[in-house]
Amino acid sequence: MSETLHIDRALYSGNGLAHTDRGGAVLVPFTLPGETVEASNPNASNEAQLLCVLTPSPERVPPPCPHFGSCGGCHYQMANYPEQLRLKQSIFAELLKGAGVEAAPEPSMHTAEPWGYRNRIRLRVARTLGGGDDTDTEGSLRLGYNRHATTDFLPITTCLIAAPVLWSTAKSLLAAAAEDRDVAYWLNATAEVELFCDHTMKRIQVTFFCAPRTKAIFGSLDRAAITLQAYAPQGVLITATAAAAFDPRTGPTGRIIAEAGAPGLNYRVLDETYWVTRGGFFQTNRFLLETLVELVCNDDDHPRTGTLAWDLFAGVGLFSRVLARSFSEITAVEANPTAVADLRSALTKTGSASTVHESTTLDFLHRAVLDRDRPDLIVLDPPRAGVGLEACELLNSIAAPSIVYVSCDPTTLARDLSVFQPFYNIRALHLVDLFPQTFHLETVAILQRRN
């Protein structure tokens, strides 16, 4: 059964919103506002499957990736890039309004090349059953992602949002496994493989995520690393190879089963070189990293200055390192022990007065309120869950003159801004399109304490 639907608007999920003749809301993926489509009856989550577009939007374009629509990674390839940006601006404004955020300035949009931007990808590894394309043989290893809206494996032949060297290296893994038993051993033991390239795209880190009980056969990963280098794309150096324990229910455990080469990778942004230990978080858009750092650390093209700056959810110090040039003292807070080690080492080298706390931001703020600390600037860069209501209330009581909030989820940003609103004005908003072809939004909000 199917029905004809008119798409009213785009939602922060990659879906278009339609309404049935009975008044019910239906979510239809891969659609644009104003289109008339034929879709299947919605499931229990009110999501329907797009069957065909009857009246296309003028902004619709042929998606360049052969896997678009089946793959769960991209949502907007059917829209030209200006339309993608317009949709994101519209969705962001709607989310702010829904959260009751008032007097929000018009956001500035920051963009770069919308293809080949990812410096890190994680691919699933599976054996095919045969019967696929002409290259399939029964039991052959394939790399892929999840099918849209499922956890089913989708073998892929390209990924157009990944840096080209990453997909070339991914193909070289399969070629090496077909010829070398050590590479085949580790790839067969792998549930997912992660590839991370540096700023030059000439150095790559490979991590095999394996079952926790996988045995580290003596010398096998070292031999595999040598073979992987022999099969690597021309001019590419695989500097780090490791097998890490991976729980299928909870993901990486943090335990390294075997390792060959360096334990991490250097990544240069502006004139700072960051050491990213394996397992540490680092932003993925290789084209917009410098823009993001400048928006956070500069004010009208001049460095933010003061006596004390806090960098909360600091990661490996993407912002701390730059802020240390213009603030007398830096306090950085990070819960991930791997990132904390990198951060401490990096800030020590800056020569600035700095303190690194291995702590959750909430625990740190509880202590800071009692100590009555008052920094000149607070930088927030939380995960998708946002800062949270309790932490926002503590920040309001700390009363820093300026807060810079970096958000990767506009729904939690809008929620948190509504808590800051009685005490802070939103001086500026920046939409930084770190994830073209997807619905994801990165935002930088500049907040100033009310008099």
FIGUGU-428314 format. One record per residue: x, y, z of N, C-alpha, C in turn. Coordinates in pm, whole numbers, plus 50000, padded with zeros to 5 digits. Each point is the difference from the previous one (the first is absolute). Layout:
XYZXYZXYZ;...
// end
This chain:
500844988150000499165011950000500885012550000;499555010149928500745012649995499005011449993;500515012150021499155011849987500815011849950;499295009749944500645012049949500055010450112;501195006150019500205009450109500675012649948;499705011150067500655012849969500965003150115;501265002949967501015002650102499915014850041;499695002250128499815013650050501315006850034;500884993050073501255006250044501004989150035;501265004350021501074990750037500205000250151;500314988450055500214998650143501474997050029;500395002350127501364996650041500084984950025;500034992849891500124985450003500324995049860;499975009449904500174996349860498694996649933;498904999950074498694996649944499235012449959;499104998149903499015010049968498724996950077;499285010350041498764998250075498815001749906;499114990050002498765000649922498834996650093;498805002949952498794996550076499044992449910;499404989750056499044992049925498665007149997;499104994749919498655005649993499304998950135;500444990750082499404997950132500635009150106;501005007849957500615009550093501234994950071;500394987849974501164994550067501305004849937;501045001250082501315004249952500774987949949;500695001949888500814989349940501385005649969;501034992250030501375003949971500484992449877;500495007249901500434993749874501455004149972;500944990550001501405003649975500245003649854;501095007349978500495003449865498995008249920;499305008850070499035008749934500295014650035;499445009149919500225014350018498665007150016;499985011150071498765007650017499375003849865;498684998349995499265003449879499824988549903;500664989050023499884988749908498734991950028;499494993849895498934990250012500624986449970;499774990750092500674987049989499014988750022;500394988349955499284987850035500844992550101;499384996350112500744993550108499194988450055;500724990650059499354988550062499275004350126;499144991450050499345002750127501055001150110;499875009650091501035002050103500064988350099;501204998250058500174989650101499605005450137;500374992750105499615004050136500625013250041;501105003849934500675012750030499525011249908;498944997449925499435009749905500945003249885;500984991349973500895002149887499554991349884;499865006349884499604992849879501204998449909;499904990949908501064998049899499625007849875;500945007749950499775007549876499974990249883;498915000249925499874991349883500345007349872;499505012249984500375008149884499625014450026;500665009149929499715014350010499125003749881;498785004350027499055003349895500225014249948;500195009450092500275013949964501275004350071;501145000049931501265003150067500185014950027;500775002950102500415013850028500965004649891;499995013049966500995005249905501434998650051;500154997850132501334998950060500504985550002;499184990849953500414985949998501034997649890;501034992150032501054996549903500254985150007;500584994149895500344985750007501104997750103;499804991250097501054997450099501214993249934;501225004950024501164994449932500454986550052;499634996650123500464987350059499064988749963;500534988649951499124988949962499304993650119;500475002850122499404993850119499005009050070;499835012349950499095009250068498584994649997;499345000750114498644994650015500014986650068;501034991949972500164987250071500885001750121;501035008549988500975002150107499425009250107;500344997450124499495008350110500855012250029;501055002649921500925010750034499565013949956;499485001349879499635013149945498495001449989;499535012550008498555002549998499585010149894;500965008349952499625011449917500655000149862;500554989049954500655000349869499035003249887;498714998450024499025003049895499735014949987;500605008350088499815014549995501305006849958;499895010549920501215007549967500535006550129;501285003649997500635004250126499385012850058;499695010249921499325011850058498694996450070;499284990349944498744995950064500274992850132;501054991850005500374993650127500235010550109;500715010549965500305010550097498735007450041;499115002649904498745006750032499164991650095;499964986949975499254991050088500565000450141;501324999850012500614999950133499735013050074;500045011349929499695012850064498555000450047;499094994949918498584999950034499744991050120;500594988149999499824990650111500565005850129;501165006449993500625005950118499125010950059;499475008849915499135010850048498754994350067;499464989449942498794993950056500274993750136;501174993750015500354993750129500205010650108;500635011249965500175010750099498655005550043;499125002349903498685005350031499224990450088;500094986949968499284990150079500464999150143;501305003150024500554999650136499785013250074;499415009849933499745012850065501205009150006;500984997849913501185008749997499655012749924;500155011350064499605012849943501215008549963;499775009649913501025009849959501264993249948;499834988949929501154993249941500385007049871;501265003849982500405006749876499994990549882;499965005349881500074991949879501364993049997;500034986749987501294993150002500795002249872;501315000950015500915000349885500294985649960;500054997549869500264986549950501444998949951;500684989350040501384997549961500074986549930;500515000149877500004987849919501374997949935;500164988149946501204996649923499584989449898;500964993149943499724989449903499064989650063;498844997149936499024991150062500224985149974;501104996449933500304985949972501434997050046;500234987650036501354995650036500555006850123;499135003950093500435008450112500404992150125;499604987550012500254992750125501444995150008;500645002750113501354994950023500004986750075;498814995250036499884987450074498734992849956;500104987249972498814991949973500124986950076;498854994350035499974986750061499084991249916;500564989249950499284990949911499754986750068;498854994349972499734986350046500704990149908;500374988650055500644989349924499104987850006;499724994149885499134988149997500404991249882;499574987650008500174990849888498714999349922;500115001049869498814999149917499584985549984;498764998249961499474986649973500044996849852;500575009349921500004998149854498705004949940;499985000649869498785004049931499815014949989;501055007850038499915014649988500515004449865;500895010050000500515004649872501014989949945;500555003149885500874990549931501274997050076;500385008650096501234997950075499784991150122;498754997250032499704991850117500284985349975;500664993850094500054985550007499564996250139;499474988350013499464995950130501105000450105;499715006950112500955000950109501045010849984;499925008449898501015010449983499755011350100;501095006350042499915011050094499505012549930;499125007450065499495012649947500005010450111;500085012449962499915011250093498705007449974;499415005750104498755007149979499545007850121;498785004949990499345007450108498684993050033;499205006350085498664995050028499035004549891;499054991349969498905004449914499165010350072;499385008849923499215010850057498974994750099;499995005950119499024997350106500044985750052;501114992849977500144986350050501434998050048;500264988250055501374996050032500494989449901;499294998449889500414990349897501255005149928;500844990749961501255003449931499735003549854;500595011249955499915004049861501425000849943;500384990749911501335001049938500055012149907;501115007250001500105011949916501254999249912;499975007849893501125000449906500665013749997;499435009750072500585013450007499375007550115;500655010750046499425009150099500455014049963;499095007849948500345012949942500205011150102;499614997850125500255010450101501324997650073;500634988549978501304997150061501125006149918;501075004050067501205004249928500374988849903;500285003049874500254989549900501054989850044;501015004550073501064990750041499474989550096;498955003150076499464990250095499334988549926;499225003349896499364989049927501024992149919;501005006749946501074992849930500724990450094;500235004550123500644991450099499094988550040;498715002750012499054989450033500044988949895;500045003849873500074989949894501324992350007;501075006850040501294993150010500004989750112;499195002150105499894990150107499444986849946;498975001149918499404988049943500974992949906;500735007849920500974994049909501114992950077;500465006150110501044993750081499494987450067;498755000250048499444988250067499854988349905;499765002949872499854989249901501324992949973;501125006550032501314994449968500844996250122;499655005250116500864998350118499194994350117;500484989350058499234993250105499955008050130;501055008150029499985007850123498965011249991;499955006949886498975010249981498634993450002;499874988649934498714992949996499574996050140;500974995750084499664996050137499355011650075;500635011949994499475011250076498725005649940;499905000249868498785005249939498834990650025;500274986850002498934990450031499545000950145;500905004550088499655001450142499335013450029;499915008649899499585013950018498515001849975;499355007250093498605004049981499945013449926;500915009050035500075013149936501465004049987;500315007649897501355005249982499925015149985;500865007050073500015014649995501265004949931;499845009749911501115006349930499995014950031;501155005250040500135014050039501245005749932;499845010649922501145005949930500365013550062;501265003949983500445012850052499655011349903;500445012150031499645011849922500594999649860;501084992449979500614999149868499374989249914;499214991150060499414988249935501094990349951;501175000750063501094991049962500344990150110;499465002150119500244990950111498664995050052;499924987050022498714993950037500184990650118;499015000450087499924990950113498884989949974;500304987250018499024989349977499734993150133;498734998750035499624992950123498984989349967;500344987450030499074988949987499284998350133;498685000749998499224997750122499534985450000;500584992350092499834985450002499274995550125;499494987649996499384994050118501014999750113;499575002550125500945000650112500864987450017;499524988549956500764987650019500974997149886;500095009149904500944998049889501424998650053;500714990049951501364997450047501005008049917;500955006050070501095007249933501114990049969;499944993949883501024990449959501335007449985;501044994950059501295006850007500485004349861;500235013049987500575005349876499025001849886;498774994950014499105000349884499585014149963;499765008750098499605013549966501175007949942;501204997550051501185006749942500164996049853;499844987149973500124995449861498875005649915;498805000450058498845005649928500245014749966;500595007550094500255014249977500975002149883;501004991249991500965000949889499294997649867;499114990049998499264997149878499045011349964;499325005550101499095011149974500735011849937;501225002650048500785010949942500344997249853;500304987349971500334996349862498815002049906;498784998350052498795001449918499395014050007;500555008650086499425013450021500075008249872;499105009649982500075008949883501355006949992;500425003349880501305006349980500105013050079;501125001550071500255012150076499405000050138;499304989350039499344999350130500834991650095;500195004950121500744992750103499024996050110;499854987050022499174995150110500884999750124;499865010250082500915002050112499584992450125;498754995850008499494993950122498964989549966;500194987950051499054989249981499754993550135;498754997250031499704993650129498734991849990;499904990350090498764992550021499495003650138;498785005150006499405004350126498794991450032;499794997250127498874991750042498695007649978;499014992849950498735006049963498864991250048;499155005450088498834992950048498835003349908;499354990049938498925003049905498835007550062;499854999450131498885006950065500345014450037;501265002350041500365013150053501075007149918;500634993249904501015006349917501414997750053;500955008849966501394998450042500144999750152;500864991250047500214998750146501165008450048;500855004749910501195007450039501234991450014;499844986949991501154991050015500624997049863;501325001749990500734997049878500484985550005;499624992149900500394985949993501424998749945;500315007549897501325000049938500205013349930;501265004149985500275013049942501324999749925;500035006849886501235001449922500125014449955;501185005850017500205013849961499645009650112;499715012349965499755010650098498654998050068;499875004850125498724998650072498995010949965;500335008949906499085010649963500465006949874;499495012149979500255007349876500105014950031;500935006949932500075014650009499045006249900;499315010650044499075007149912500225014950018;500265007149892500315014250008498785008549962;499695009750084498925009549976500565014050025;499865008949902500665013050004501494997550020;500605005450105501414997350022500244992050128;498994992150039500124991050115499964985649951;500874991750055499994985749969499484992450120;498934992549980499344992650106500364985249990;500394994250111500214985650006498694993550042;499474991249916498724993350028500294985250022;500024995950127500214985950031498804991949950;500274987949957498924991349952498874999550102;498785002149953498855000050089499595013950045;500845010149975499665013650037499075006449897;499185009450046499075006849909500715011149927;499675001849872500485011449922498965003049894;499815012949970498995003949902500304993849863;498944996949924500164991949879500065007949869;499575012550000499985007449873501365006649978;500764994749906501375004749981500065013849937;498925004849940499985013149935499635011550094;499254997150105499445010750084500575000550141;501014992050028500595000150134500575013650036;500715006249907500595013150029498915010450025;498944999649921498885009350019499404998350138;499804987650043499404997350131500885005750112;501294997549992500925004950103499995015350003;500005006449885500015014749995498725005950058;498864993849974498735005050055499984999250152;500584989350054499984998050145501035009050068;501185001049944501135006450069500205014749965;499315004849897500145014149959498695007450017;500125013050018498845008850008500225011249900;499224999849891500175009949893501445000349949;500524988149971501344998349943501135003350096;499685002550126501035002350102499904989050105;501134995450053499944989350099499195004250123;499194990850050499355002550128501095000650107;499895009150094501055001950099499405000350140;500874998350099499585000750138500994993350092;499604998750125500874993750099499794984950004;498734995550009499714985750015498934995749900;500274989349928499004993849911499814985550040;498754995749998499674985950020499654993849865;500544988249976499634992249881499374987150051;498674999449996499274988550054499634990649886;500064986950026499914989849894501175002449902;501205000850052501145005549926500594990649896;499754986950008500614990749905501505000650006;500675000149886501465000649996500525014450002;499105009650019500435013950014499955008049873;499074996949911499895007449874499915015050025;499265004050103499845014250031500975004550109;500294991550097500895003850112501355004749950;500544992949901501345003149951500075014249944;498965004249930499995013449941499685010550106;499064997050090499655009550105501185002750093;500904990250014501155001550089500935011349955;499895004249874500855010949951499565013750053;498705001450030499485013250034499365000850139;500004988850074499525000150138501164996350092;500045006250116501084997250095499934985850055;498774994950011499814986750059498884992749929;500194987049980498994991449937499644988850096;498704997750017499534988150071499214991749902;500464987749976499354991149903499414988150075;498814996149958499284989050065499604989849896;500364987450023499694989349906499884986850078;499014991849964499764987550071500734988249939;500345000749871500654988749933501484999650039;500464989350066501394999750047501035000549888;499674994449883500935000649887500195014349955;498915007449986500085014049960500695008450107;499764996950127500625007550109501524999149993;500524988049973501454998349990500575008549887;499334999949884500445008349888499945014850035;498935003850067499785014050034501065005150097;500294992150102501025004150098501365001949934;500354990649913501285001049931500055012349912;498915002749929499975011349907500065013350073;499235001650108499985012850071501315002650073;500674989450043501305001850063500985006549904;499914996149873500925005349899499725014649965;498805005050029499695013849966500705009850093;500384995350119500675008850095499045008750079;498714998749975499025008150072499634993250132;499445007950091499484994150124498724992649966;499974987250024498824992149962499764988950100;498734996650014499584989050086499044991449920;500224986850002499134990749930499334991150103;498684999749999499224991750091499434988049924;500294988050047499344988149946498704998350076;498935004949942498735001050072498885002349901;498794996650041498855004549922499835015050023;499425006849905499785014350015499085002950118;498984991750020499075002450111500704999150135;500834989850019500734998850127500945011850021;500675004149893500915011650010499235012550040;498845002249940499235012150030499505000250143;499614988550053499584999550141501135004750091;501224995649971501155004250082500315014749977;499895004449874500355013949966499075010050066;498724996550013499055008950066500395001950146;500434989250064500425001050141501275008350013;500904998849899501265007650004499825014549956;498825003149947499675013549955500955005049891;500394991049912500825004049885499135007949902;500625009749933499275007749898500945002949883;499974991649898500865002349884499475011449914;500885005249913499585010349905499254994049882;500344987549966499404993349885499804985350032;498854994649959499754985650009499684994949861;500734989949955499724993349873499374986550030;498904997349935499264987350017499964992849866;500404987549998499934991949877499514986050036;498734998850042499484987250050499674990449887;499784987250033499464990549902498545003349971;499344991249925498645003149955499015002050114;500284994350116499095001650114499975014450050;500945008249957500045013850042500595001850139;499945012250050500565003150132499104994550110;498695001349983499064994950099499505011150091;498774998350050499345010550077500755003350128;500444989750074500685002550128501305007549978;500774995849901501275006749972499775014349953;498965002349920499715013649955499655009150118;499244994850095499645008050117501245003450084;500934990450010501255002750072500825010649926;500044999249869500715010049922499385013950016;498685000450008499345012950024500455006150133;500164991750102500415005150131501475004050002;500834993849915501415003749992500165013649935;499145003349906499875013649945501245004749924;500574991549917501105004549914499505010649902;500815009949967499555010449907499664994649862;500744989749954499784994849865499994984850001;499104994249919499944985649978499984997749849;500824990849953499954995549861499564985450002;498854997249942499394986750003500094994049860;500774989149987500134992649874499084987950010;499054999049909498984989650009499964991649873;499854986750018499814991249886498564994949993;499115005550084498594996049997499145012250032;499275005549902499245012250023498844998450098;499504987750017498894998150094500485002050144;501164994450035500505001850137500585014150017;500545005849892500455013950010498835009250030;498904998549928498835008450023499504998650144;499964987650048499594997750140500915007550096;501324998949979500955006350093499975015349988;499845005349878499935014549984498795005950073;498924992350006498835005050072500285001550150;500924991950053500385001050141500965011850021;500885002449904500925011450009499305013349978;498874999849932499355012149950499745010850105;499584996850121499765010850097501275007450043;501174993849976501255005850049500965004249888;499794994849880500925002649890499265004349874;500575009549928499555003449865500764991449900;499324996349893500684993049889500575010849910;501315001950006500635010649923500164996349854;500254987049973500194995649862499744985049992;499554995749883499814985849972500694996849868;500684988649997500694995549879499614985649971;499494997549881499774986349954501224995849917;500684989750045501204995149932499644986449941;499934999249868499504987749937501094989349995;500234993850117501024989650010499574986949936;498694998449976499504987049952499095001649878;500535005049889499175001049878499454986449959;498885000449931499254988249951499244992950113;500155004750124499274994250113499175010950068;499104996050090499195009950071500725006150119;501194994850034500695004450122500455014649989;499975006850116500285014350006501035002950108;501015007749967500975005050098499765015050016;499925004450124499685013950028501005005650101;500365012649982500785007350101499145011850046;499655000150129499205010850059500905008450090;500045013149979500805009150080499055007050098;500204997650129499115005350103500725010650082;499285010750034500565010950081499105002250120;500625001050118499265001950125499215012949996;498734999450042499185012050008500515008950114;499825013149985500415009350106499104998250122;
// end
